[in-house]
Amino acid sequence: MPNINPTLNVPQAKFLQLQNKFRAFVAGFGSGKTWVGCSSLCDKSWEFPKVPLGYFAPTYPQIRDIFFPTIDEVAFDWGLKTKIYESNKEVDIYYGRQYRNTIICRSMEKPQTIVGFKIGHALIDELDVMNKDKAQQAWRKIIARMRVKHPGLINGIDVATTPEGFKFTYEQFVKEANSTPAKKKLYGMIQASTYDNELNLPDDYISSLFESYPPQLISAYLKGQFVNLTSGAVYPDFDRKLNHTDEEIQANEPLIIGMDFNVLKMAAVIYVIREGKPLALDEMVGVRDTPTMAQLLIERFPFHEMTVIPDAAGQAKSSKNSSESDHQILRDKGFRVEVNGTNPAIKDRINSVNALILNGEGERTLKVNTNKCPRLTETLEQQVYDDFGMPDKKSGLDHVGDAGGYPLVKRFPIIKPVTRIDIPMFGF
């Protein structure tokens, strides 16, 4: 490879240095996503001559209108040149007159048509534009094409996309990637903002985005963040990195347990309070009924003093459909139950949680072990309001969110200030 200095910003350079088999560059508009993806293809062209490469876009027009001109420009930046065969949807890469590689380009509109060829490295562009099911089908078809055997070659896939909510890239590169230590090694992700590429953009580009998009979309389309785009988020300021803690439950430590009662869908969030701050360090979801939940807690946390702060409705009914209430079942098992006669207003509970997630002074008091509490984390990231302005229950994210909120509004309520006006009493 000759001495060349490709044009890359800092996140782009970090992306190309990732050693993972599957890499994602998740970034906002104008952040150079296709550019860095094409740079990766050129990098592979230098390193592995004669190995066929692949480019996959949501539609064929995107191949023509975006990829062809970008790969031509990026190849030049890498000391290479291209020969584009538009009818065949292929691009040949050359160094001078010396042929190096062919990039096979395909649309993902019909994933079942991604057959009949093999490649050594792939770039998938704007994957999250597609619906989650179709993106998954395309992903599996592309993985099946990665069959070139070459010394030193890792048959890898790059994804370059704008985050369009919690879609396939989030599912694959956040949830799936963190499911086991082995999978964590396979996946790498760089998240970048439009600001990182500001020097390469028109002067008014970023300001025009602010003028055109509401804050929720700015988070995705300018800052490259995974956020809900379908409606308002219930917990808009939760951040799985900034609100994360690696802390775990210590021996004999008093536990505060939030609990929601639902037959076959019981949920509990286990907190500890340290230095006056709540840490959510474990969870239980999908439990059958209250006696089962009580037994599981006793087995998992022996020698701990446990205080349950539950759904107040549990004092009048039971998840086991017995004459004994949920609260009484817990007391009989030795738990201390701390509860008012009725639940606080839903709005008050949500406001208390949000004030702990991030207050007006920029402080994040609530911390969550996102590895130990994946469902709570998912709820805080993804739950939205329904058409009636209430937290949505259709997605199944409400139970653990409710359980997690009861202790927080009980122990950390938002105190509404009372203003006292002293009126002078003249003549008395």
C-alpha positions as CSV (number, residue, x, y, z in Angstrom):
1,M,0.0,0.0,0.0
2,P,1.5,3.4,-1.0
3,N,1.9,6.2,1.5
4,I,-1.5,7.8,1.5
5,N,-3.5,9.8,4.1
6,P,-7.2,9.2,3.7
7,T,-9.6,12.0,4.8
8,L,-11.2,10.8,8.0
9,N,-12.6,12.6,11.1
10,V,-11.9,11.2,14.5
11,P,-14.9,8.8,14.9
12,Q,-14.3,7.5,11.3
13,A,-10.7,6.7,12.1
14,K,-11.7,4.9,15.4
15,F,-14.3,2.9,13.4
16,L,-11.7,1.6,11.0
17,Q,-9.5,0.6,13.9
18,L,-12.1,-1.7,15.4
19,Q,-11.1,-5.3,15.2
20,N,-14.6,-6.8,15.6
21,K,-16.2,-9.1,13.0
22,F,-19.3,-7.0,13.0
23,R,-18.9,-3.2,13.2
24,A,-21.5,-0.4,13.2
25,F,-21.1,3.3,12.6
26,V,-24.3,4.8,14.0
27,A,-24.4,8.6,13.3
28,G,-26.5,11.6,12.4
29,F,-27.2,13.2,9.1
30,G,-24.1,14.5,7.3
31,S,-21.7,12.6,9.6
32,G,-19.9,10.7,6.8
33,K,-21.5,7.3,7.3
34,T,-21.3,6.2,3.7
35,W,-17.9,7.8,3.4
36,V,-16.4,5.7,6.3
37,G,-18.1,2.6,4.9
38,C,-16.6,3.1,1.5
39,S,-13.2,3.8,3.2
40,S,-13.5,0.4,4.9
41,L,-14.1,-1.2,1.4
42,C,-11.0,0.6,0.1
43,D,-9.0,-0.5,3.1
44,K,-10.0,-4.1,2.4
45,S,-9.1,-3.7,-1.3
46,W,-5.6,-2.7,-0.3
47,E,-5.2,-5.5,2.2
48,F,-6.9,-8.4,0.4
49,P,-6.6,-8.0,-3.4
50,K,-8.9,-10.3,-5.6
51,V,-11.3,-10.8,-2.7
52,P,-14.8,-9.9,-3.8
53,L,-16.6,-7.3,-1.6
54,G,-20.2,-6.4,-1.1
55,Y,-22.4,-3.3,-0.7
56,F,-26.0,-3.5,0.3
57,A,-28.6,-0.7,0.3
58,P,-32.3,-0.5,1.1
59,T,-33.1,0.3,-2.6
60,Y,-31.5,0.2,-6.0
61,P,-31.8,4.0,-6.5
62,Q,-29.6,4.4,-3.4
63,I,-26.9,2.4,-5.0
64,R,-27.0,4.6,-8.0
65,D,-27.5,8.0,-6.4
66,I,-25.4,7.6,-3.2
67,F,-23.0,4.7,-3.4
68,F,-21.6,5.0,-6.9
69,P,-20.5,8.7,-6.6
70,T,-19.2,8.2,-3.0
71,I,-17.1,5.1,-3.7
72,D,-15.6,6.9,-6.7
73,E,-14.6,9.9,-4.6
74,V,-13.4,7.8,-1.6
75,A,-11.4,5.5,-3.9
76,F,-9.5,8.5,-5.2
77,D,-8.9,9.6,-1.6
78,W,-7.3,6.2,-1.0
79,G,-5.1,6.2,-4.1
80,L,-7.4,4.0,-6.1
81,K,-9.9,4.4,-8.9
82,T,-13.1,2.8,-9.9
83,K,-14.9,1.4,-12.9
84,I,-18.6,1.4,-12.4
85,Y,-20.9,-1.1,-14.2
86,E,-24.3,0.4,-13.5
87,S,-26.4,-2.3,-15.3
88,N,-24.6,-5.1,-13.4
89,K,-24.6,-3.2,-10.1
90,E,-20.9,-3.8,-9.7
91,V,-17.8,-1.6,-9.1
92,D,-14.3,-2.7,-10.0
93,I,-11.4,-1.2,-8.0
94,Y,-8.1,-0.5,-9.6
95,Y,-4.7,0.8,-8.6
96,G,-3.5,2.5,-11.7
97,R,-4.2,-0.2,-14.3
98,Q,-3.9,-3.0,-11.9
99,Y,-7.2,-4.7,-11.0
100,R,-7.7,-5.3,-7.3
101,N,-11.3,-6.1,-6.4
102,T,-15.0,-6.2,-7.4
103,I,-17.7,-4.8,-5.2
104,I,-21.0,-6.6,-5.8
105,C,-24.0,-4.2,-5.0
106,R,-27.4,-5.5,-4.1
107,S,-30.7,-4.1,-2.8
108,M,-32.3,-5.4,0.4
109,E,-35.8,-4.7,-0.8
110,K,-36.2,-8.4,-1.4
111,P,-33.8,-10.2,0.9
112,Q,-34.6,-13.6,-0.6
113,T,-32.8,-12.5,-3.8
114,I,-29.4,-12.0,-2.0
115,V,-28.1,-15.4,-3.3
116,G,-25.7,-16.9,-5.7
117,F,-22.4,-15.2,-4.9
118,K,-19.8,-15.1,-2.1
119,I,-17.9,-12.2,-0.7
120,G,-15.2,-11.5,2.0
121,H,-16.4,-8.3,3.5
122,A,-19.7,-6.4,3.3
123,L,-21.0,-2.9,3.9
124,I,-24.7,-2.4,4.7
125,D,-25.9,1.2,4.3
126,E,-28.8,2.8,6.2
127,L,-30.0,-0.6,7.6
128,D,-32.4,1.0,10.0
129,V,-34.5,2.6,7.2
130,M,-36.0,-0.9,6.8
131,N,-38.5,-2.5,9.2
132,K,-36.9,-4.7,11.8
133,D,-38.1,-8.0,10.3
134,K,-36.9,-7.3,6.8
135,A,-33.6,-6.0,8.1
136,Q,-33.1,-9.2,10.1
137,Q,-33.8,-11.3,6.9
138,A,-31.3,-9.3,4.9
139,W,-28.7,-9.6,7.7
140,R,-29.0,-13.4,7.7
141,K,-28.8,-13.6,3.9
142,I,-25.7,-11.4,3.8
143,I,-24.1,-13.5,6.5
144,A,-24.7,-16.5,4.3
145,R,-22.7,-14.8,1.5
146,M,-19.6,-14.3,3.7
147,R,-17.8,-17.4,2.5
148,V,-14.4,-16.4,1.1
149,K,-11.5,-18.2,2.6
150,H,-8.3,-16.1,2.5
151,P,-5.3,-15.9,4.9
152,G,-5.8,-13.3,7.6
153,L,-9.3,-12.4,6.3
154,I,-12.2,-12.0,8.8
155,N,-15.4,-12.3,6.9
156,G,-16.9,-9.3,8.5
157,I,-19.8,-6.9,8.0
158,D,-19.9,-3.1,8.5
159,V,-23.2,-1.3,9.1
160,A,-23.4,2.5,8.5
161,T,-26.8,3.9,9.5
162,T,-28.7,6.7,11.0
163,P,-30.5,5.5,14.1
164,E,-34.2,5.3,13.3
165,G,-35.3,4.4,16.9
166,F,-34.9,1.0,18.6
167,K,-34.7,-1.0,15.4
168,F,-32.5,-3.8,14.1
169,T,-29.1,-2.1,14.7
170,Y,-30.0,-1.5,18.4
171,E,-31.3,-5.0,18.8
172,Q,-28.1,-6.5,17.2
173,F,-25.3,-4.2,18.3
174,V,-26.6,-3.3,21.8
175,K,-29.0,-6.0,23.1
176,E,-27.6,-9.1,21.3
177,A,-24.0,-7.9,21.5
178,N,-24.2,-7.6,25.3
179,S,-26.1,-10.9,25.8
180,T,-22.9,-12.9,26.4
181,P,-19.2,-12.2,26.7
182,A,-18.5,-14.2,23.5
183,K,-20.9,-12.1,21.5
184,K,-19.5,-8.9,23.0
185,K,-16.2,-9.7,21.3
186,L,-17.9,-10.1,17.9
187,Y,-19.6,-6.6,17.9
188,G,-18.1,-3.1,17.9
189,M,-20.0,0.2,17.5
190,I,-19.1,3.8,17.1
191,Q,-21.7,6.5,17.6
192,A,-21.0,9.8,16.1
193,S,-22.7,13.2,15.7
194,T,-23.0,15.6,12.8
195,Y,-20.8,17.9,14.8
196,D,-17.9,15.5,14.4
197,N,-18.0,16.1,10.6
198,E,-18.8,19.8,10.8
199,L,-15.7,20.9,8.9
200,N,-16.9,19.0,5.8
201,L,-20.4,20.4,5.9
202,P,-22.0,23.7,4.6
203,D,-22.0,26.5,7.2
204,D,-25.7,26.4,7.7
205,Y,-26.2,22.6,7.6
206,I,-26.4,22.0,11.4
207,S,-28.5,25.1,12.1
208,S,-31.0,24.1,9.4
209,L,-31.4,20.7,11.2
210,F,-32.2,22.5,14.4
211,E,-34.8,24.6,12.5
212,S,-36.4,21.6,10.8
213,Y,-36.5,18.9,13.5
214,P,-38.0,18.7,17.1
215,P,-35.6,17.8,19.9
216,Q,-36.4,14.0,19.9
217,L,-35.4,13.8,16.2
218,I,-32.3,16.0,16.8
219,S,-31.1,13.4,19.2
220,A,-31.2,10.8,16.5
221,Y,-30.5,12.8,13.3
222,L,-27.9,15.1,14.7
223,K,-26.4,13.3,17.7
224,G,-26.7,9.7,16.4
225,Q,-28.5,8.5,19.5
226,F,-31.0,5.6,19.8
227,V,-34.3,7.3,20.8
228,N,-38.0,6.6,20.3
229,L,-39.2,8.3,17.2
230,T,-42.8,7.1,17.1
231,S,-44.1,9.2,20.0
232,G,-43.0,11.0,23.1
233,A,-40.7,9.0,25.4
234,V,-41.8,8.5,29.0
235,Y,-38.2,8.8,30.3
236,P,-36.6,11.0,27.6
237,D,-33.4,11.7,29.5
238,F,-32.4,8.2,30.5
239,D,-29.0,7.2,29.1
240,R,-27.7,3.7,29.4
241,K,-24.1,4.9,29.7
242,L,-24.6,8.0,31.9
243,N,-27.1,6.4,34.2
244,H,-25.2,3.1,34.3
245,T,-23.4,1.7,37.3
246,D,-21.2,-1.4,37.7
247,E,-22.1,-1.7,41.4
248,E,-23.6,-4.9,42.7
249,I,-25.5,-6.0,45.8
250,Q,-23.2,-6.5,48.8
251,A,-23.5,-9.2,51.5
252,N,-26.2,-8.5,54.1
253,E,-27.1,-5.1,52.5
254,P,-30.6,-3.9,53.1
255,L,-32.7,-4.1,49.9
256,I,-35.6,-1.9,48.7
257,I,-37.8,-3.9,46.3
258,G,-40.3,-2.3,44.0
259,M,-43.0,-4.8,43.0
260,D,-45.9,-4.9,40.5
261,F,-48.6,-7.6,40.7
262,N,-49.8,-9.3,37.6
263,V,-50.7,-13.0,37.1
264,L,-47.8,-14.6,35.2
265,K,-46.2,-11.2,34.6
266,M,-45.1,-10.1,38.1
267,A,-42.1,-7.8,38.2
268,A,-39.6,-6.7,40.9
269,V,-36.8,-4.2,40.8
270,I,-34.2,-4.5,43.6
271,Y,-32.6,-1.3,44.8
272,V,-30.0,-0.4,47.4
273,I,-29.6,3.1,48.8
274,R,-26.0,4.3,49.0
275,E,-25.0,7.8,50.1
276,G,-28.6,8.7,49.8
277,K,-28.8,7.7,46.1
278,P,-30.9,4.8,44.6
279,L,-29.1,2.1,42.7
280,A,-31.1,-0.4,40.7
281,L,-28.9,-3.5,40.8
282,D,-31.2,-6.5,40.0
283,E,-34.6,-7.4,38.7
284,M,-37.1,-10.3,38.3
285,V,-39.6,-10.3,35.5
286,G,-42.3,-12.7,34.2
287,V,-42.8,-14.4,37.6
288,R,-46.0,-16.5,38.1
289,D,-47.5,-15.1,41.3
290,T,-46.7,-13.5,44.6
291,P,-45.8,-16.6,46.6
292,T,-43.4,-17.6,43.8
293,M,-41.9,-14.1,43.7
294,A,-41.5,-14.2,47.5
295,Q,-39.7,-17.5,47.5
296,L,-37.4,-16.5,44.6
297,L,-36.4,-13.3,46.5
298,I,-35.7,-15.3,49.7
299,E,-33.6,-17.8,47.8
300,R,-31.6,-15.2,45.8
301,F,-31.0,-12.8,48.7
302,P,-30.7,-14.8,51.9
303,F,-29.5,-12.9,55.0
304,H,-30.8,-9.6,53.5
305,E,-33.3,-7.3,55.2
306,M,-35.9,-6.7,52.4
307,T,-38.5,-3.9,52.3
308,V,-41.1,-4.2,49.5
309,I,-42.6,-0.9,48.2
310,P,-45.3,-2.3,45.9
311,D,-48.4,-1.5,43.9
312,A,-50.9,-0.3,46.5
313,A,-53.6,-2.2,44.8
314,G,-52.0,-5.4,46.1
315,Q,-53.6,-4.8,49.5
316,A,-57.0,-5.6,48.2
317,K,-56.3,-8.5,45.8
318,S,-53.9,-11.4,45.1
319,S,-52.0,-12.5,42.0
320,K,-52.7,-16.0,43.2
321,N,-56.5,-15.5,43.1
322,S,-56.8,-16.5,46.8
323,S,-58.6,-14.8,49.7
324,E,-55.2,-13.5,51.0
325,S,-53.9,-10.2,49.6
326,D,-50.6,-9.9,47.9
327,H,-49.4,-7.6,50.7
328,Q,-50.3,-10.1,53.3
329,I,-48.6,-12.9,51.5
330,L,-45.4,-10.9,51.5
331,R,-45.7,-10.0,55.2
332,D,-46.3,-13.7,56.0
333,K,-43.1,-14.5,54.2
334,G,-41.2,-12.1,56.5
335,F,-41.0,-9.0,54.2
336,R,-41.5,-5.5,55.5
337,V,-44.2,-3.9,53.2
338,E,-44.1,-0.1,53.0
339,V,-47.1,1.3,51.1
340,N,-49.7,4.0,51.3
341,G,-53.5,3.4,51.0
342,T,-53.4,4.3,47.3
343,N,-50.8,4.7,44.6
344,P,-49.5,8.1,43.8
345,A,-50.7,9.8,40.6
346,I,-49.0,8.3,37.6
347,K,-47.7,11.7,36.6
348,D,-46.1,12.2,40.0
349,R,-44.4,8.8,39.9
350,I,-43.0,9.5,36.4
351,N,-41.9,13.0,37.4
352,S,-40.0,11.6,40.4
353,V,-38.3,9.0,38.3
354,N,-37.3,11.6,35.6
355,A,-36.0,14.0,38.3
356,L,-33.7,11.2,39.5
357,I,-32.6,10.3,36.0
358,L,-31.6,13.9,35.3
359,N,-32.5,17.0,37.2
360,G,-32.4,20.7,36.1
361,E,-28.8,21.0,37.4
362,G,-27.6,18.2,35.2
363,E,-27.2,15.7,38.1
364,R,-28.0,12.0,37.5
365,T,-29.0,10.5,40.8
366,L,-30.6,7.2,39.7
367,K,-28.1,4.7,38.5
368,V,-28.9,1.3,37.0
369,N,-26.8,-1.8,36.5
370,T,-27.9,-2.2,32.9
371,N,-26.4,-5.7,32.7
372,K,-28.3,-7.0,35.7
373,C,-31.5,-5.0,34.8
374,P,-31.9,-5.4,31.1
375,R,-35.7,-5.1,31.1
376,L,-35.8,-2.1,33.3
377,T,-33.2,-0.5,31.1
378,E,-35.3,-1.4,28.0
379,T,-38.3,0.2,29.6
380,L,-36.5,3.4,30.6
381,E,-35.2,3.7,27.0
382,Q,-38.2,2.7,25.0
383,Q,-41.5,3.2,26.8
384,V,-43.6,5.9,25.1
385,Y,-47.0,7.6,25.8
386,D,-50.1,6.3,24.0
387,D,-52.6,8.3,22.2
388,F,-54.3,9.1,25.5
389,G,-51.2,10.6,27.1
390,M,-50.7,7.5,29.3
391,P,-47.6,5.3,29.4
392,D,-48.1,2.7,26.7
393,K,-49.0,-0.9,27.9
394,K,-49.1,-2.7,24.6
395,S,-45.4,-3.3,24.3
396,G,-45.2,-5.1,27.7
397,L,-42.7,-2.6,29.1
398,D,-45.1,-1.2,31.7
399,H,-44.8,-3.9,34.5
400,V,-41.1,-3.6,35.3
401,G,-41.3,0.2,34.8
402,D,-44.2,0.5,37.3
403,A,-42.3,-1.8,39.8
404,G,-39.2,0.3,39.5
405,G,-41.1,3.6,40.0
406,Y,-43.0,2.8,43.2
407,P,-39.9,2.9,45.6
408,L,-38.6,6.0,43.9
409,V,-41.8,8.1,44.3
410,K,-42.1,6.8,47.8
411,R,-38.6,7.5,49.0
412,F,-37.7,10.4,46.6
413,P,-41.0,12.3,46.0
414,I,-40.9,15.7,44.3
415,I,-41.9,18.1,47.0
416,K,-44.0,21.0,45.6
417,P,-42.8,24.2,47.3
418,V,-45.4,26.1,49.3
419,T,-45.3,29.9,48.9
420,R,-46.3,31.8,52.0
421,I,-47.4,35.4,51.6
422,D,-47.3,37.6,54.6
423,I,-50.0,40.3,54.4
424,P,-49.6,43.2,56.7
425,M,-52.6,43.6,58.9
426,F,-53.1,47.4,59.2
427,G,-55.5,48.8,61.7
428,F,-55.5,45.9,64.1
